[in-house]
Amino acid sequence: MRQGFPYARPGQVIGLFGGSFDPPHAGHVHVTREALKMFGLDRVWWLVTPGNPLKARGPAPLDRRMEAARAMMRHPRVDVTDIETHLGTRATADTIAALRRLYPRVRFVWLMGADNLAQLHRWKDWRQIIETVPVGVLARPGDRISARMSPAARAYAPYRIDGEARHLLGRSQAPAWCFVNVPMVDVSSTRIRAAGGWSAAQERRDETGAQHQ
């Protein structure tokens, strides 16, 4: 496999967890560990995106987010990657299509939160996503209504896998999706940025680096 792309064995089931991770936090780690257990995944790849096409404001520099993500997510079955930079893709549908070409004998599962399911119909080629790979949706208790009533959920309601069979998702044929409740860590990237924790941490690193130059 080319440099910058993680190794995967034929037949493995790999969850794809994409996001800006601006910054990464304990909630991302918690969701990843739960997805590994719940959906019958062999591995999870964090796809640290160069930028979110649905957000006007750009994230922190990619190398900074990659460094923070690798420090935060330490698990033998999780790879932190910047695959989209190497692929030259931005939209999820394009990334999935490119990965399936590169790894034709690997089974991929797209992982998302309930908030993303609620707005999935706004994503580029969103139907292609659901019809190409199984989708695992992880939600806080109480976050079900807006996601369950979303255009995507209604359109693909016949293909929803019951939560009790969630471990079969990774081996299911798309379209297939499963919605599970996961007790969440009460933290978000937005709140961390608003509180100044992410920028403050960078300023401290910059000052420390300057002292050693």
Salt bridges, closest charged atoms under 4 A:
ASP22 OD2 - ARG57 NH2 3.19
ASP22 OD2 - ARG193 NH1 3.81
GLU34 OE2 - LYS37 NZ 3.11
ASP79 OD2 - ARG43 NE 3.00
ASP82 OD1 - HIS86 NE2 3.13
ASP94 OD1 - LYS124 NZ 3.06
ASP125 OD2 - LYS124 NZ 3.12
ASP143 OD2 - ARG140 NH1 3.75
ASP186 OD1 - ARG191 NH1 2.87
